[in-house]
């Protein structure tokens, strides 16, 4: 009996710490000054409150390209990606030429119009007027920056690019050291950092011409051309610009059950994400994922979609 009790006690002592263990997850987000950062704080809370054995923490990063590289190095477990950049990464093209990344999509939460915002006194009335102007193409290392440069190259445009974080660039625009920048919108509204500029500085949004829009549709199929109605901010008329989806990806090596629990928690939420990002109120994240996804779903994510009886497009299915 003593031996049996001792053996059972030993098993209990060994098992208890293991039973209490949690899987720590690091979520790569973006600049803390971005409205998307607040969204990822909400995502982390949803995971912590609605999954079993998972503990998530959000880290500030340089957004999409930085997140993909960090996932490659094993420094984060999942992170913000744009649908165009993650497609480049998985296919081993553009910034990932010859280095395909084994990533899978978890979900898409918004479609991000890329807004060309300038000071109203910058003498910039069209994209062609940016030549020679000090201008930020997007947060350093992010997908906005890479996509802006690709768009400008495709359209034969140029500017005097100035690199930096969102905080640095916002300050430089306010101080009239830059003509403007490109910033992802919050749905069909201007981003919080842009609204911060607008508090003290008159701004304008520069749209694509019909010819420029047609050129992008023909030569850059990895992005979309969208029409933004009047009201993106007070006094901003309707305009046309390029866009891509914004979502969350993880390495294919992520445990399927972990991915399933994360996606289940996100899709079951009815308020936290919309409270963090107002443009998500009433948004159908599941349908948005199927519509804007460009790489295969993680098997754990695919399981959730299949349980809902939703048809997964061929491009989102793993081979």
Secondary structure, 3 states (H helix, E strand, C coil): CHHHHHHHHHHHHHHHHHHHCCEEEEEECCCCCCHHHHHHHHHHHHHHHHCCCEEEEEECCCCHHHHHHHHHCCCCCEEEEEHHHHHHHHHCCHHHCCCCCCEEEEEEEEEEEEEEEEECCCCCCCHHHHCCCEEECCCCCCHHHHHHHHHHHHHCCCCEECCCCHHHHHHHHHCCCCCEEEEECECCECCHHHHHHHHHCCEEEECCCHHHHHHHHHHCCCCEEEEECCCCCCCCCCEEEEEEEEEEEEECCCCHHHHHHHHHHHHHCCCHHHHHCHHHCCCCHHHHHHHHCCCCECHHHHHHHHHCCCCCCHHHCCC
